[in-house]
Amino acid sequence: MAKPFNIVLLAPSRYSLITICVTELLRRSGANIGGIFVRRLFNPNRFVSEFRRDGTRLLRKIWKKLILRKTAYTRQHHETIKDFMEKEQIDYSHLGEFKQRFDIPVHYCKTLNDTEVVQGLKDTQPDIVVFTGGGLIREATLNASGHGILNCHMGILPRFRGMDVVEWPILENRLNEIGVTVHFMDKGVDTGDILSIHKIPPTANESVAQLRERFEPIMCRQLVRTCLDFLNGNLERKPQAPEEGKQYFMMHPRLQEVAKRSLLSR
Amino acid sequence: MEKRSGAPYRADMVSQVNQALIHSLWKDLSEKEFDHASDSFKCLAQLEESFAFYNLGDPPGYSIDTKRTHANLLNTVTPSFKNLTEDILLELRLNIYQKQDDPKTGVWTEKLLRFSELNMSRLKTRLNEKIKDHLRIRVFGLQWACLFLDEHFRTGDYRFLNTALKMQDLGWLYSDKMLPNEIRRHPTHHPVPLLQFRILLNTAFALSRINQRG
């Protein structure tokens, strides 16, 4: 019998619904979850640096992802991550339950680049690491991650790198270039080798918020499927050329409003 | 994985407010005597399209000093914030106005876009390290925002408009509420209100073009 794949996960917080779903789907696939490295929530430096980048958006993110969590999702025509969890019978409320139920090591860290994380990865010797959020990754963490660190980017690579890449194709009237890309992380911003691309065309009367909600369960499935396909030797890495795409930054509220209206008025 | 969200914004209403403001400001500005030939910042150069869009009459005529662009500063220094000077900012703008297809312009603007996005909250501090004079810092920052708007019109790349909008949110740099007072405060024309007027006009024009696109 073949040895199960040894997979480690990197998580932005213990309440991350995407991390919970991805971990559980990988566990059910028969993979050995070598550990989960989780960023600690109460870290003033993290708050300051994220507030500097995100501004007041951060407060809304905290409200939705850390306080409301599953209750932030109302019944919709599309599948939300809450529906996905119900359908797949994933009933964890936080990542600590993986330790309680299956003795999967859950390590809390200040950043995903801490020496403890790098040492933990070296000790675990994962085949691959799956990133589900938690900030920039430095070279030492990248180098200790087996085949590398997989990320599911909310945009089509290499064209749309960076932030708000659901809204940017809408603003640029490139609606057929909305979707997710599973790729390896490297030192650059979304410049690592591509494994799979999944286009998600917006449906009629769909708002940007609904479209983003629809992304989440798709990202979980796509990340797990791509990870296993790669480990089974069914997928090839496709390198990106730096000049192939553009790096996008956070969209100004004025342009966000234009993108929102543009999507609804199709 | 990435993040986002956004505040509600009534673009149609604001564009009407802008139109009234633009007309009133241009009335105040055009009442002053102004020798555009001596305007080394080319504050109101190359505004034909936006002037026509807002029915402001003929824009001020500028003669672009070709000798200055032929100095070709852009080829002598590596594109970076460290090497950025007022002359380079001006040369980049003049290159765009003269429709010179110089690949260096794109390399510079891309570098500056990235720098300003990553340093937006400490832009004043970073400029202060380079330029000690408060007024010159402001003129420098305003020219920078003007360059991004010009680059948006040249390339159609919305990222430059996006960053110019963020720069307009920096209270120390730009305020359309204070602009009428700034115009009146200076007995003769000064680059600070003129460059702000340029930014207001070009931003309103750029946003109107997107809204018209539908």
Interface residues (C-beta under 8 A of the other chain):
Chain A: P12 I18 R52 D54 T56 R57 R60 K61 F131 T132 G133 N151 C152 H153 M154 G162 M163 D164 V165 V166 E167 W168 L171 E172 N173 R212 M219 K246 Q247 Y248 F249 M250 M251 H252 P253 R254 L255 Q256 E257 V258 K260 R261 S262 S265
Chain B: M1 E2 K3 R4 S5 G6 A7 P8 Y9 R10 A11 L113 R114 E117 S121 D157 Y158 R159 L161 N162 T163 L165 K166 D169 L207 I210 N211 R213 G214
